Amino acid sequence: MRSSAAIACCIFLVTSCQREKRDFRPAPSRVAVFGDAARESPLQPGGSQPAQVVSNPYDKSAYAISEGQRLFDWYNCSGCHAHGGGAIGPPLVKQDWVYGGQPENLFDTIVKGRPNGMPAWGGRIPEYQIWQIVAYVRSINHEEPVSATPARTDSIQPQPTLHSVVDGATK
Amino acid sequence: MKISSLVWVKTILLTAVAAAISLAQIQNQPDDGQWTMPAKNYASTRFSTAGEINVSNVKNLKLAWTFSTGLTRGHEAAPLVVNNTMYVVTPWPNTLYALDLTKPGAPAKWAYQPNPVPAAQGVACCDVVNRGAFYYNGKIYYNTLDAQTVAVDAATGKEIWKTKLGDINQGETITMAPIVVKGKVLVGDSGGEFGVRGWLAGVDADTGKIAWRAYTTGPDKDVLIGPNFKPFYASERGADLGVKTWQGDQWKIGGGTAWSWISYDPELDLIYYGTSNPGPWNADMRPGDNKWACTIFARRPETGEAIWAYQIFPHDDHDYDAVNENILLDLTINGRLRKVLAHPDRDGRMYIMDRATGEVISAEAFAFQNTTEYVDLKTGRIKIVESKTTGFKTTRDICPAPPGGKDWQPSAFSPRTGLIYIPHNNLCYEIQGVQANYIAGTPYVGANVKMYAGPGGNRGEFTAWDPVNAKAVWKIKEELPVWSGAVVTAGDVVFYGTMDGWFKALDARNGTPLWQFKLGSGTVGQPVVYKGPDGKEYIAILSGVGGWSGAVVSGGLNPAADGTAALGFGNAMADLGKFTTKGGMLYAFALP
C-alpha cells in the first residue's frame, strides 16, 4: 500500500514537472529540424529508412501550450486560420495535413512557409516561440495531454450561436 | 384598390420611359448583343435589350453548351462576349480563356496565363476570386490576384503589357474588374483586412504606365482633393480630413480599398466608386470618422481629381464597406427629373443620390437592419444605434452582419419596369473586439465574429426595389445568401443563381418563378446575355461556389470546430457542404 502510494506520487511528480516546466531563459536558437526529419511523404524508394527523431522541447508543457495559444493570436495566425476552423488559410483542426502534422512538420511549415500562401516566419518568430505555437496547434487536435491543454476560448465553441433578434428596427 | 394600382403602374411606366431615354443617352453604347464589360454599360444597369427570351417562353430554355475551368475556388467573374468570342477569367491562377462562339460547343481558341505568384493566395481575404475583365479597343484588360493589371490582345491572346500596381507583402491583392474610361484603365486594390492603404489608380490603356493614383486616406494631395472638390455636406469639407479624422499615423494602415465596381457618366464626366471598411475592424482601435473609408467618391477619369465625396458610415463599426455598385439612372422624383446614382449599401440601405452634387435623396432599408435609425438628409450623417456599436467589448444581435445587407454581388435595373433587382443577404452577427497587431502582410482585423441567419431563418433574399418611391415591390426568400449577380432583359425576365446551384428566371414585373436549372456547383457568378453568331439570345453564367460566403466549401474549412472560421461566415454557412460541392463550369442557355 505504502509502496504503491509512493509510486503514484512519483508518477504524479514526473508528469506534473513536465506539465509545469517553463524556461524563463529559453535556450539559444536551435536548428531543431535537421535533414530529412520533417518528411512529408511516406514513400521511401528502396525501402524504409529510419528518420531522425525530433521532439518538441515544449511537448506536454501547460505553460508552453498556453503561451502558444497567446502567440497564435499575437502573430496573427488566427487572422488566417481563425481559431482552428480556417479562413484564408486551411483549418488547423483536421485530419489531413498536406505538409505533415507531426511537430517537426508544423515547425518546418512555420519557419519555411508554404508556396500557396503560408508566409515564411523564420527569422521573425524566435524558435522557442515557434515550438510553443506548434504545441498549441497540436493541442487543439487533442495531440497534447488534456491536463496540459488550456481551456478553449469562447470563440472556439463549436455550437452554433443561439440567437434572437428582438430590438431590430427596419427603416 | 384596382384604380390606385393602375395609377401606380402608370407612374412606373412614365418613369420607365424617362429612364430609358436618358439611359440611352448616358450609355452611349447601342446594344449590339455583345457584353463588353461586367456591368453591361457604364451606367451599370445589367439590362439587356434582348427580348427573344421572354416571360412566356423562358420555360423552354435549354442548356446549349458548357466549359470547365478545372478550378475549385469561387468563380465570381462575368464572362464577356465580343466579336463572337467569349472571354472567361478564372479565379487564381487567373487564366483568360477565349471561346469560339462560331463553332459548335464553343471550343477554346487560346488561353492566356499571367502566372500570378501562388503566395498571393495567402493575402486574399475572401477566397482567391476575380470579378472579370473589360474589353476596349481590341484588348482585354483584367487584374491578377498578385496585384498586377494586364492588357491582352483580344484576337491572339498575346500579352501587350503587364503592370504591377500593388505589393502582396503589404497585403495588397486585386480582385475587382477594371473599367476603361477615356483611355485610362481604372483599378483599385483589395486588402482592407490587411491594414493596407487603399487606392484607385488610372493606368494608361496603351502603355500600362500609371497615370494617377488616388489614395483613400492621407493628406488631400494624396487623395487628389483640390480646389474643384465640392462635397454636398459640410462634414466632408476641410483640409486633410484623410489625416485629421484618424489618430496619429493610423491612416497609413487604415484600409479604404477600392475593390469593387466603378460606374461612369460621360455627360458629367465623372466616375463613381465606393471605398472599403477602415482597418482594423475593431472600431475602438481607430477613434475618429476614419475618412475616406466607407465613402462614395466622384472623380474625373483622366486625372483622378476628386469632385465630391460622401462618407456613408463614419467610424465604421461593422465592416460596412461602401464598395457596392452605383447604378446611374435619371429618375423623376417628387416631380423633378434627377440624375441619380442608386447604391444598395452593405448597411442595408438603398442610397439614391444626386450624382452631380453628392446629395442624398433617400436612404431606405432594403434588408433587415438594426444598426442605424435613419440618414439625416440635411447633414448627410447616418444616425447609428448606440447599443449596436462595437469595440473592445462583445456586442450581439447586430444586423446586418459584416457582409452586409448586400455585398459585392451586383444588382440590375430594368428601364421597362423601373425596378432595381437586388441579390442580397439576410444575416446577423455577434462580435468580440480584441487587440489587432499590425504585421505587414498579415491580417489586421482584431475581431472574433460569428454570423447567423437573420429574422425568418432564410440567409438570402432577392428584392425588387422601386427607386422612385424608395420601397420594395416584391421579395423572394432564399435559404442561402444570394451571392450571384443579377441580369434583366427586355423580355422582362430577371436571372440570378443561388449558392446551392439553382440558376433561376423570374418574371421581372412580379417575381413569379418561371424556370430554373441545377448547375453542378453553387453559383457566385454574374449572369450575362448575348446574341450568338446564329442570331439567337443566350444567357451565360459561371458556377463554382466560393467567395467569402462559400469559403467553407471552396477552402475546405472546418466551421463545425470553430464558428469564427472565414471571419465568422463559417458559423452561418456550416451546412453549405450539404447543399453543394465545388467546381468551376460555365453554362450557356438558349431556346431550342
Interface residues (C-beta under 8 A of the other chain):
Chain A: D73 W74 Y75 N76 G79 C80 A82 H83 G84 G85 G86 A87 I88 G89 P90 P91 V93 K94 G113 P115 N116 G117 M118 P119 D154 S155 I156 Q157 P158 Q159 P160 T161 H163 S164 V165 V166 D167 G168 A169 T170 K171
Chain B: P118 A119 A120 Q121 G122 V123 A124 C125 E193 E364 A365 F368 Q369 N370 T372 E373 Y374 V385 S387 R396 D397 C399 C428 E430 Q432 V434 Q435 N437 I439 G441 T442 P443 Y444 V445 N448 K450 Y452 G454 P455 A551 G555 G556 L557 N558 P559 A560 A561 D562 G563 T564 A565 A566 L567 G570 N571 A574
